[in-house]
Amino acid sequence: TDVDPDDPNRLILVYDRVSLDVSDLISSPGIPGWDSGASWNREHTWPRSRGVNSSGADNSDLHQLRPSDQGINSSRSNLNFGGEYGQSFGRVTAGGATVWYPGDEDAGMIARQQFYMAVRYDGSDPSTEDLELASGTPASSVGLGNLDRLIEWHYAAVPDDFERRRNDVIYDDYQGNRNPFVDRPEYVWSVFVDQANDSQISLASGSTDGAGGSSLSLALGAVFVGGAGPATEAVTLNKL
């Protein structure tokens, strides 16, 4: 699922984005690419201690599992996600609490993986619990945070080719299900914000023509995925 698109003998590790050569990593029972976790192990992006049962389907769900450097995995521990987009990955302080920032290259994907988990697992499957996202830095017994930051990252880093390919591989070769927030990013607002069709577009300043006029091109592909864009819209500008 996480093979380096430039080299099939390598894996892209989460957070530090190292391209790890796994072609020579072999351990009993002789599985190429695996050396019993010495070089890489699996990161539960939704930690076990925050509701993922060790024997339920959520524990082995590929949509949330990522290959990781063992030391980095340990450093993340069960911390809530948080921090501002644009930081380096790792432990950061936000609101007086220590949280984990996944790094810009993983922030959007990490957010969509947590959205998937919160929707997919409601406790109805054997050995699973109701997984919930919360604002701020909730205790492990409450769920996982920070929902507000995850929403920000989702819009800051839209699905790329790596993430879309990963979604396809999980669907075609392994689990037979997809992460809908990769296919339809626009669902995030209506599911996790206010369940209303009130999406808004913020217009930043555009170029001027020297005579007081200006223009601005908007790329709507990240919002209207898999469907036609809207018809011509009238825009009212209010001077504040």
PyMOL commands that set and color helices and strands:
alter all, ss='L'
color gray80, all
select helices_A, chain A and resi 48-50+57-60+70-76+104-120+147-156+161-174+180-183+187-192
alter helices_A, ss='H'
color red, helices_A
select strands_A, chain A and resi 3-4+7-12+19-21+26-27+31-32+41-44+65-68+90-94+97-101+207-208+214-215
alter strands_A, ss='S'
color yellow, strands_A
deselect
rebuild
show_as cartoon
